[in-house]
Amino acid sequence: MPRARLRNALYAQSGGATAVINATACGVIEAARRAKSRIGKLYAARDGILGALREELIDTSKESAAAIRALRHTPGAAFGSCRYKLKSLEEDRAKFERIVEVLRAHEIGWFIYNGGNDSADTALKLSRISEKLGYPLAAIGVPKTIDNDLVRTDCCPGFGSVAKYVATSIREAGLDVASMASTSTRVFVLEVMGRHAGWITAACGLAAERPGEPPHVLLFPELPFDEGRFLAKVKQTVGDIGYCVIAVSEGLRDQQGKFLAEAGSVDAFGHKQLGGVAPLIAQLVQERLGYKPHWGVADYLQRAARHIASKTDLEQAYQLGAAAVKLALAGRNAVMPTVVRVSDRPYRWKIGEARLEDVANHERHMPREFIAADGFQITAAARRYLAPLIAGEAPPPFVDGLPAYVRLKKAAVRKRLRTPFAT
Amino acid sequence: MPRARLRNALYAQSGGATAVINATACGVIEAARRAKSRIGKLYAARDGILGALREELIDTSKESAAAIRALRHTPGAAFGSCRYKLKSLEEDRAKFERIVEVLRAHEIGWFIYNGGNDSADTALKLSRISEKLGYPLAAIGVPKTIDNDLVRTDCCPGFGSVAKYVATSIREAGLDVASMASTSTRVFVLEVMGRHAGWITAACGLAAERPGEPPHVLLFPELPFDEGRFLAKVKQTVGDIGYCVIAVSEGLRDQQGKFLAEAGSVDAFGHKQLGGVAPLIAQLVQERLGYKPHWGVADYLQRAARHIASKTDLEQAYQLGAAAVKLALAGRNAVMPTVVRVSDRPYRWKIGEARLEDVANHERHMPREFIAADGFQITAAARRYLAPLIAGEAPPPFVDGLPAYVRLKKAAVRKRLRTPFAT
């Protein structure tokens, strides 16, 4: 019975959810199902790497083909994700060994980890410890982050859909403000995500096609906030066209490098928790210029907005998932499939491959030449890069007026280890 | 030349823009074009009633049929709107007389005013002063308000699309929070519009189809905020299902009737300016329960979100515009077409008619039986009422990944009066 000897695979989702991370899951699962002569079961870890530590595995074979297909149009992280940072192999040796123990107990030969640079780092370490322990494992990363800050890939699944959402939203809100500016709100401020890199802020700029169209001012996390220049720009814009629409990054910093929206709390990775710079900017405008402001904070709405996902982003998310399985079956280890841009117009891309050690813990910054000389707009080069990433629509099915999203059964795999994971 | 004797009509948009107010404009303009044997020119006032005061009229006949058609899918108020409240006929007599002077100068026999209850009041007064002055004018109101608070109509155009947006958004954000709750955000708070009536807050409740699905807590403006009961409910929800999603009205009040998010500023109608109750609720949850919160404020995004407009809402907005012209041609005065619900399931509606004096300055409250006994959810009766209003999708055309919205020429009509409007 050669079937019995097939090794299993484990897929896990990591970090912040996106509108298309489940499309990657779908790509992984469908590719694994097609490779049933080579891969035994495809398990998914419940709540990301924590599921691997706790031996909380989900048997994806219990989900119907239709349910798996529906992952393509369902936001969130369907198997659960987590923010749980493993430290160095030395410091967290017991945890890494525990994961290998779980993998061994369930005869898992491939680990496919879907996340950002922290996750690439974890996958890399797992492949190293397995080697040291003599356990045969191939660890494959799959890129995912709305921050678009992974190196060695042209873009990251999740980003294109946020980009489409924020550009659409600011275009729509801009029309609203334009309608009312003569007697009501003159300045609208939209806060968007992107802690250290201004990719999402830059994407807001796509909404403006002709001079004078909103957004008029982009506040990038890359440039220290210059209050005087900012206020002068807002005043000039209101003077010229009657109103001003602003997109501000949650990660906007002052001249001393301090976040304007410093909230004081810290997440599991030691990242500062941000939120609330839009009301500060609105208040500044009101107090110093006397214009009536309104502000919005899209927060999770932007990264969960599957209803307005980019078709390009969706397709890349899916194909990268399928490519990860292909790499696994090709015997690759400690690598990640990437998006390689072949041409801007027409937009063409293909799947490439990067080594996890080249990706882990590196951060890709937005090129300075993407920001216009005055610091408040994007350049033509930025548009060339960004425009293809938001192209195409792929709306989910709607039932009774609302998107119909799938909830999986998430059937638990029977535990085989006697000891629970001790945190 | 009988054509020369045709009287003209004036259309104006009032108050906050919506995703579908331009669909009403399209209905008005297309109906007027079809009635070219009876109506001369259809003018639009620039920036609402201010355009009538300032004699700033737009000649809609200069817009192509395609541009007018594109109003159906364009948010904002394409001709401009304003918040400018006319007082009583006695107090503001000079202004009302000025408007009649403008109407007379441009041979306008019909005034079609698209707005909420303040606008119904203005249209009514204008019809009365015209009568007193012996100027033949028919004033027709057309309902529009995301607040859904007009009496004598089953619903108000603009509301259904906001309802669809907030229910979609909270369903999507809910999936995101559910994915991450084990190690990250446990409580998400979305602030929605609706100053005095909880219609929009109630619409968030449509996202939950089965027990345990988000949103778990709705905070209505109708019910004074009870901190203790609220915190107990959040704690219980997190205990039961691991996370909690909350929708809060911008108009939430404390036990003394004071807005929680009192910002202190006041708009042109003397309404208090609100915003920012979500961060307060999030902070309360963090401080008192220790759960990590996230919060969003949709603000203008919700009422401008044409990309996710309700097809039902869109159709009603259009038909009410066309009906206003029909009423005008039927010789009606000081009336407003309304939506009459014929049945819930299947949803059937027809156009009705209300007198402006029955609509002006009244506010329709949400029935108490729409709020569940515990005050945190909606009832089956609320669902029956709300569900049809968000039904159907009618996405705008997309170009290069973004909704393609029309910008009109807004050709100015030559002024005929010698005196400008003195504010």
Interface residues (C-beta under 8 A of the other chain):
Chain A: Q13 G16 A17 A19 D47 L50 T74 P75 G76 A77 A78 G80 S81 C82 R83 Y84 K164 A167 T168 S169 R171 E172 A173 L175 D176 V177 A178 S179 M180 S182 T183 S184 T185 F188 L190 L206 A207 S265 D267 A268 Q273 G275 G276 A278 P279 Q286 K292 H294 W295 G296 V297 A298 D299 Y300 L301 R303 A304 A305 R306 H307 I308 S310 T312 A387 I390 A391 G392 E393 P395 F398 D400 G401 L402 P403 Y405
Chain B: Q13 G16 A17 A19 D47 L50 T74 P75 G76 A77 A78 G80 S81 C82 R83 Y84 K164 A167 T168 S169 R171 E172 A173 L175 D176 V177 A178 S179 M180 S182 T183 S184 T185 F188 L190 L206 A207 S265 D267 A268 Q273 G275 G276 A278 P279 Q286 K292 H294 W295 G296 V297 A298 D299 Y300 L301 R303 A304 A305 R306 H307 I308 S310 T312 A387 I390 A391 G392 E393 P395 F398 D400 G401 L402 P403 Y405
